[in-house]
Amino acid sequence: MKLSKVWLLMAAGALAWAPVHAADVAAGKAKAEEACADCHGDDGKGDDESPDIVKLTQKEFVTALQEFQSGKRNEPGKMQQKMVREAKKLSAADIANLAAYYQTLK
């Protein structure tokens, strides 16, 4: 009986760590063209004003967008303010899709 409880807890833990949304690379590409490319470029590598987002891991990418959404990452400056506004428009699915898409550009 103890062993089955352990397996049940392990299975529940695995589900808790699983992504809530299955990432859709095609949807991520479409959202990137709509929301990200103007500043970060079609290749996600940015320029002098916008950082290279392709070099981020999926986790770093998701965390950065969540921090922009929550206001945790809100430094003074025009570009930062724009990023906060843009990030707040994204759903959790959008973020997962964008992260998956940008991973394909590495």
N, C-alpha and C positions, 0 to 999 in steps of 0.2 A: 504494500500500500504506500509506503514512504517513497519508493522509487517512482510510482506513477505521479505522485505530487511533484516530485522534482522535475519530471518530464513536462508536466503541465505548466509549471512555472517557467521552465526554459522555453517552451513554445510561446507562452504569453510574452515573455521578454523579447523573443525574436520578432514577434508581430509588432511590438511597441517600437522597435528600431526600424522596421520596414518603412519605406517612404509612404506617405499618405496618398500621394498621387503617382501613378506610373508616368514616367517622363515620356513626352512625345517630341522627338527631335524636330519633326517637320513643323509642328506648332511653335516650337522654340525658335526656329529659323524665321517664321513669319512674324513672330512677336519681336525678334531682334531687328528685323528690317523696319518695323513700325516704330519701335521705342528706343533702340540702342544705337543703330548704325550712324545716325546723324553726328553723334559725338565720338563714339568708339570705333567708327569705321565698319565697313562691310566684313572685315576680317577680325574685328574685335581687338585689334592691337593698339587702338588709340592714336594719340599724337602728343604734341607738347602740352596741351591743356587737359586731355582725357587719358586716363591710364589704360594700360594693356590689361584687358579682362580675360584674355585667353589663357594667360599664365596662371590664373587662379585655379585651385582644385574646385571640384563641385561643392564641397563643404564650405570653402572660403567664399565662393561666389554667393551661395545661399545665405550664409551668415552676413555678408556685407549688405545684401539687399534687405534682409530682415532688420539690420541695424539702421539702415536709412529709413525704413518704414516706421520703426519705433521712435526715431529721433535720437537714438544713442550715438549714431554717426551723423552729426550735423554741425560741421565746422563752418565758420564764416567763409563767405565767398560765393560768387555767382554760380559757379559750376556745382558746388556742393548743394546749394539751395535747389538748383534744377534737378539734381539727382534725387534729393528727398522727394520732390514733387512727383517725379517720374516713378520712383519706387512705390510710392503710395497708391499708384494706379494698378499695380500688379497684384494678381491673386497668387495664392500658394501654388496653384497649378502652373501659372505663368512662370514663376520663379524656377520651379522644377524643370519645366520645359526649356527655359533659357539656359540653365546650368547644363543640361544634357546636350543642348545644341553647341554651346561654346566648347564643351569637351571634345567635340568632333573636329574642331579647328586646330587642335594642337599639333 
